[in-house]
């Protein structure tokens, strides 16, 4: 079951369109709503879309975080369609609930990754890299491709290696060892196991 009430017809339609590809009657109960909106009591997973970034200090944010734990995701307007699609895809697949990434939460507004009470705050560049690696879904991405996407050049600097090193260190604290691997001759992979 999917419950949607973001307070905006266009956003509701967009969420329904995305969700129709990933949810069905057997999916866990997911609620997507705007701050302050009511949602069904049987919702097991909650996505709240807040109007501004000050929500992290709000009472409701803390309440939902305590109630839903790793099944609570907070987003800040404007909502990225790609991010929302990725979240709904992960939440609607019960077989993936034990996967390393599905059980983690990434808050794009604060650039914070959380899992089982452990969290890491990423820099803007680390955040970009993390989202690129997630987008690849276990396929390798080369150093050159990362350089083009992150710095818009093909210069032979080791900047991707440095950022990968920093990101790997932070993700290891949250996701465990071996979360980013380097496949010789192919590139980097964000493992989801």
C-alpha positions in Angstrom: 0.0 0.0 0.0 1.2 3.5 -0.8 -0.3 6.6 0.8 0.5 10.0 -0.8 -0.4 13.5 0.4 2.3 16.1 -0.3 -0.2 18.9 -0.6 0.7 19.5 -4.2 -1.3 17.8 -7.0 1.7 17.9 -9.4 4.1 16.3 -6.9 1.4 13.7 -5.9 1.0 12.8 -9.5 4.7 12.5 -10.0 5.1 10.3 -6.9 2.2 8.1 -8.0 3.7 7.7 -11.4 7.1 6.7 -10.0 5.6 4.5 -7.3 3.4 2.6 -9.8 6.6 1.1 -11.3 7.9 -0.1 -7.9 5.0 -0.8 -5.6 2.2 -3.3 -5.5 -0.3 -4.7 -3.1 2.3 -6.9 -1.4 4.7 -4.0 -0.8 5.2 -2.8 2.8 3.0 0.2 3.7 4.8 3.4 2.6 3.5 6.9 3.3 4.8 9.9 1.4 3.6 13.2 2.8 4.3 16.9 3.5 5.2 18.1 6.9 2.2 18.3 9.2 0.0 16.0 7.0 -1.7 13.0 8.5 -0.9 9.5 7.3 -2.3 6.0 8.0 -1.4 4.6 11.4 -0.3 1.3 9.7 2.4 3.0 7.7 5.6 1.1 8.3 7.8 3.4 6.2 7.6 7.2 6.1 8.9 9.8 3.7 8.3 13.4 4.8 8.8 16.3 2.5 9.7 19.4 4.4 9.4 23.0 3.2 12.8 24.1 4.4 16.0 22.8 5.9 15.2 23.9 9.4 13.2 20.7 9.9 16.1 18.8 11.5 15.7 20.8 14.6 11.9 20.3 14.7 9.9 18.2 17.1 8.2 16.2 14.4 11.5 15.2 12.8 12.7 13.8 16.1 9.4 12.0 16.7 9.3 10.3 13.3 13.0 9.4 13.6 12.4 7.7 16.9 9.2 5.9 15.7 10.4 4.8 12.3 14.2 4.6 12.7 15.8 3.5 9.5 12.4 3.4 7.8 12.1 7.2 8.0 13.4 9.5 5.3 13.3 13.2 5.3 13.5 15.3 2.1 13.6 19.0 1.6 11.9 20.9 -1.2 12.6 21.0 -4.0 12.5 17.3 -4.3 14.8 15.6 -6.8 12.8 13.2 -9.0 15.9 10.9 -9.4 16.4 10.7 -5.6 12.7 10.1 -4.9 12.6 7.4 -7.5 15.6 5.7 -6.0 14.1 5.9 -2.5 10.8 4.4 -3.6 12.5 1.7 -5.5 14.5 0.7 -2.5 11.6 0.9 0.0 9.2 -1.1 -2.2 11.5 -4.1 -2.6 11.1 -6.2 0.6 13.8 -8.6 -0.6 16.3 -5.8 -0.3 15.6 -4.9 3.3 18.8 -6.5 4.5 21.0 -5.0 1.9 23.6 -2.5 3.0 22.2 0.4 1.1 18.5 -0.3 1.5 18.8 -0.3 5.3 20.6 3.0 5.2 19.1 6.5 4.9 20.6 9.4 2.9 19.4 12.9 3.8 20.2 15.1 0.8 19.4 18.3 2.7 22.0 17.7 5.3 24.2 15.3 3.2 24.0 12.8 6.1 24.1 9.0 5.7 22.6 7.0 8.6 22.3 3.3 9.4 21.7 1.7 12.8 22.4 4.8 14.7 25.8 5.5 13.0 26.0 8.5 10.7 28.4 10.4 8.6 28.1 13.9 7.1 29.5 14.2 3.6 31.0 17.2 2.0 29.3 18.5 -1.2 31.8 16.7 -3.4 31.6 13.5 -1.4 27.9 13.7 -1.6 28.0 14.0 -5.4 30.4 11.0 -5.6 28.2 8.9 -3.3 25.1 9.6 -5.4 27.0 8.8 -8.7 28.2 5.5 -7.2 24.7 4.6 -6.0 23.3 5.5 -9.4 25.7 3.0 -11.0 24.0 0.2 -9.0 27.0 -2.1 -8.6 28.6 -1.4 -11.9 32.1 0.0 -12.0 32.7 3.7 -13.0 36.2 4.6 -14.2 38.4 7.3 -12.6 38.1 9.3 -15.9 34.3 9.2 -15.9 34.3 10.4 -12.3 36.7 13.2 -13.1 34.4 14.3 -16.0 31.2 14.2 -13.9 32.6 15.8 -10.7 35.1 18.3 -12.2 34.0 18.6 -15.8 37.5 17.9 -17.1 39.8 15.0 -18.1 43.0 16.3 -16.6 45.2 13.6 -15.2 44.9 14.6 -11.5 44.4 12.2 -8.7 41.4 14.2 -7.3 39.0 11.2 -7.7 41.3 9.0 -5.7 41.5 11.5 -2.9 37.7 12.0 -2.7 37.2 8.2 -2.9 39.6 7.8 0.0 37.8 10.3 2.1 34.3 8.9 1.2 35.4 5.3 1.8 36.7 6.3 5.3 33.3 7.9 6.2 31.1 5.1 4.6 33.1 2.4 6.4 32.0 3.9 9.8 28.3 3.6 8.6 28.1 0.8 6.1 31.1 -1.4 7.2 34.3 -2.5 5.5 34.5 -3.0 1.8 31.7 -0.6 0.9 33.7 1.0 -2.0 36.0 -1.3 -3.9 38.4 -0.7 -6.8 38.1 -3.2 -9.5 41.5 -3.2 -11.3 41.2 -1.8 -14.8 37.4 -1.2 -14.5 36.9 1.4 -11.8 35.1 1.9 -8.5 32.0 0.1 -7.2 29.7 0.9 -4.3 28.9 -2.6 -2.9 25.4 -3.4 -1.7 25.5 -6.7 0.1 
